[in-house]
């Protein structure tokens, strides 16, 4: 069983596989065991950013904090933070006649840093010899170059765990050694217990999940 580190882009996972499902209370360790049964997963690195409340979902930060607390109970899971930005911007509306362009003020949210952080950790761990296999949980084609370097210059195995149903990043798939998809059955089998205990006390899955 080859020593393996899994690198998960949390927002890519959320928007690709979890949003709109009842499987957000996800046990990352169990999911990795299901997807990589022949690998020795020694570390899971989860890249995310602390979200901010928005008018139609003011409880999002609280739910995320509870989930991060749950992940922190696993000694082999490391959480790496980027930044979450939210700005009010004016955007053009579609369907306007020439010379009569109209605009609307919208809330623009974006997560910054996770792809760069993931790439840095992937390369650094590779150079240090911390893994024989790296599994990258992302659809982001910006990761093509670090994946290519690990495969071709470090001669290590890199797999892509694709969180998006029915879609594969061709550039990523082409430069990686293997690709796996996250199926709904695997998500259903990889749920955390409703109640979890840590050094502070007992907490439970958010009611909205």
Order of alpha helices (4+ residues) and beta strands (2+ residues): beta-alpha-alpha-beta-alpha-beta-beta-beta-alpha-beta-alpha-beta-alpha-beta-alpha-beta-beta
